[in-house]
Amino acid sequence: MPTIFSHPAVPLAIGLALGSRIIPGRLLAAGVLASIVPDFDVAGLHMGIAYANELGHRGASHSLAFALVLGLLAAAFAAELRASRLAAFLFIAVCAVSHGLLDMFTTGGLGVALAWPVSDARLFFPVRVIRVSPLTIKTFLSARGLTVMLSELLWVWLPAALAGLALYAACGKAGKAGKPGKKGKARAPG
């Protein structure tokens, strides 16, 4: 998995690119949380839930179904997030599902149960370039942790920044094209 420091790259890129009119600060903060919350399943490892269990790490909490439930929860609290129900639902669902999708690019683990509860199959993308993060703090604070962070800079933060810039440019052009120009009063001749 990428670290909890890098999963927020996706909501930050989207939120900053679209701006605070579409993704208000509260919704952006909720999106960052939604991008991290699937990894709360590691607590199950300490409670005896096996990694490969559907409730284990990268199981149900990394699924599209879980992301949709978080999106529906956000829609229910849209007013508190200062967003429309649709914006809250879509943004939070995308942020949550981005977690599992990023994990599918990693070099280790058992894969992601993206289609749970329809299937408990663990999936990876054919291309796996993000170095998998260690699950212990001791290992994370070692040379391996530095390797993981450098990998995440290259394969998570750089693409997210580039995609965010592209989205910002596209929205900026669309926004300017959709706004009527100011019409001044015609000057009378002479």
C-alpha positions in Angstrom: 0.0 0.0 0.0 1.1 3.6 -0.4 1.5 5.3 2.9 -1.2 7.4 4.6 0.9 10.3 3.6 0.4 9.7 -0.1 -3.2 8.5 -0.4 -4.4 12.2 0.1 -2.6 13.2 -3.1 -5.7 12.3 -5.2 -8.3 14.3 -3.2 -5.8 17.2 -2.9 -5.2 17.2 -6.6 -8.9 17.1 -7.5 -10.0 19.5 -4.8 -7.3 22.1 -5.5 -7.9 21.8 -9.3 -11.6 22.3 -9.1 -11.4 25.1 -6.5 -13.3 25.9 -3.3 -16.6 26.8 -5.1 -16.9 23.1 -6.1 -14.9 21.4 -3.4 -15.2 23.6 -0.2 -12.6 23.2 2.5 -14.7 20.9 4.7 -15.4 18.6 1.8 -11.7 18.6 0.8 -10.8 17.6 4.4 -13.5 14.9 4.3 -12.0 13.7 1.0 -8.5 13.4 2.5 -10.0 11.4 5.4 -11.9 9.2 2.9 -8.7 8.5 1.1 -7.1 7.2 4.3 -9.9 5.5 6.2 -9.7 2.2 4.2 -6.4 1.5 5.9 -8.0 1.5 9.3 -8.5 -2.2 8.5 -5.0 -2.8 9.7 -6.3 -2.7 13.2 -7.9 -6.0 12.4 -4.5 -7.6 12.2 -4.1 -6.8 15.9 -7.5 -8.2 16.7 -6.9 -11.6 15.1 -8.5 -10.9 11.7 -6.4 -12.6 9.1 -4.9 -10.5 6.3 -6.7 -12.7 3.7 -10.1 -12.5 5.4 -12.7 -10.4 3.6 -12.5 -8.0 6.6 -8.7 -8.1 6.6 -6.3 -5.7 5.2 -7.2 -4.6 1.6 -10.5 -6.4 1.9 -14.0 -4.9 2.2 -12.8 -1.5 3.2 -10.9 -1.2 -0.1 -13.9 -2.0 -2.2 -16.0 0.0 -4.6 -19.0 -0.8 -2.3 -17.3 0.7 0.7 -16.5 3.8 -1.3 -20.1 4.2 -2.4 -21.3 3.8 1.2 -18.9 6.6 2.3 -20.2 8.7 -0.6 -23.8 8.2 0.5 -22.8 9.1 4.0 -21.2 12.3 2.7 -24.3 13.1 0.7 -26.4 12.8 3.9 -24.1 15.3 5.6 -23.6 17.6 2.5 -24.9 20.7 4.3 -22.3 20.3 7.0 -19.6 19.8 4.3 -20.9 23.0 2.6 -21.5 21.1 -0.7 -24.3 19.9 -2.8 -25.4 16.3 -2.2 -24.1 15.3 -5.6 -20.7 16.9 -5.1 -20.3 15.4 -1.7 -21.3 11.9 -2.9 -19.1 11.9 -6.0 -16.0 13.5 -4.4 -16.0 11.3 -1.3 -16.7 8.1 -3.3 -13.9 8.9 -5.8 -11.5 9.7 -2.9 -12.3 6.5 -1.1 -12.0 4.3 -4.2 -8.7 5.9 -5.2 -7.2 4.2 -2.1 -7.9 0.7 -3.4 -6.8 1.7 -6.9 -3.5 3.1 -5.7 -2.9 -0.1 -3.7 -3.5 -2.1 -6.9 -0.3 -0.5 -8.3 1.9 -1.7 -5.4 4.6 -4.3 -5.4 3.4 -6.4 -2.5 0.6 -7.6 -0.4 -2.4 -9.9 -1.4 -4.1 -7.5 -3.8 -7.3 -5.5 -3.3 -10.9 -6.9 -3.0 -12.2 -4.1 -5.2 -15.4 -6.0 -6.2 -16.3 -7.1 -2.7 -19.1 -8.3 -1.8 -19.7 -9.6 -5.3 -16.2 -11.2 -5.3 -13.6 -11.5 -2.7 -10.9 -12.0 -5.3 -7.8 -9.9 -4.6 -6.7 -7.8 -7.6 -3.6 -5.9 -8.8 -3.0 -3.9 -11.9 -0.7 -5.6 -14.5 1.8 -2.8 -13.9 2.9 -2.6 -10.3 5.3 0.3 -9.7 4.6 1.7 -6.3 6.8 0.2 -3.6 4.7 -1.4 -1.0 4.8 0.3 2.4 5.9 -1.6 5.5 3.2 -2.1 8.1 5.4 -1.4 11.1 6.8 2.0 12.2 10.2 0.5 12.8 10.6 -0.7 9.2 9.0 2.5 7.9 11.7 4.5 9.6 14.4 2.5 8.0 16.1 2.7 4.5 13.1 0.7 3.2 10.8 3.5 4.3 12.8 6.1 2.4 12.7 3.9 -0.7 8.9 3.8 -0.3 8.6 7.5 0.0 10.7 8.2 -3.0 8.6 5.7 -5.0 5.5 7.5 -3.9 6.8 10.9 -4.9 7.5 9.5 -8.4 4.4 7.3 -8.9 1.7 9.0 -6.7 2.5 12.7 -6.1 4.0 13.5 -9.5 1.1 12.0 -11.5 -1.5 13.5 -9.1 0.1 16.9 -9.5 0.2 16.6 -13.3 -3.4 15.4 -13.4 -4.5 18.2 -11.1 -2.8 20.8 -13.3 -4.4 19.3 -16.4 -7.9 19.4 -14.6 -7.3 23.0 -13.5 -6.3 24.0 -17.0 -9.3 22.2 -18.5 -11.7 23.8 -15.9 -10.2 27.2 -16.4 -10.6 27.1 -20.1 -14.2 25.7 -19.8 -15.0 28.3 -17.2 -13.7 31.2 -19.4 -15.5 29.9 -22.5 -18.8 29.6 -20.7 -18.8 33.1 -19.3 -20.3 35.8 -21.4 -18.1 38.8 -22.0 -19.0 42.2 -20.5 -20.8 44.3 -23.0 -20.1 47.9 -22.7 -22.4 50.6 -24.0 -21.9 51.5 -27.6 -20.4 54.8 -28.1 -22.3 57.2 -30.2 -20.5 58.5 -33.2 -18.9 61.8 -33.1 
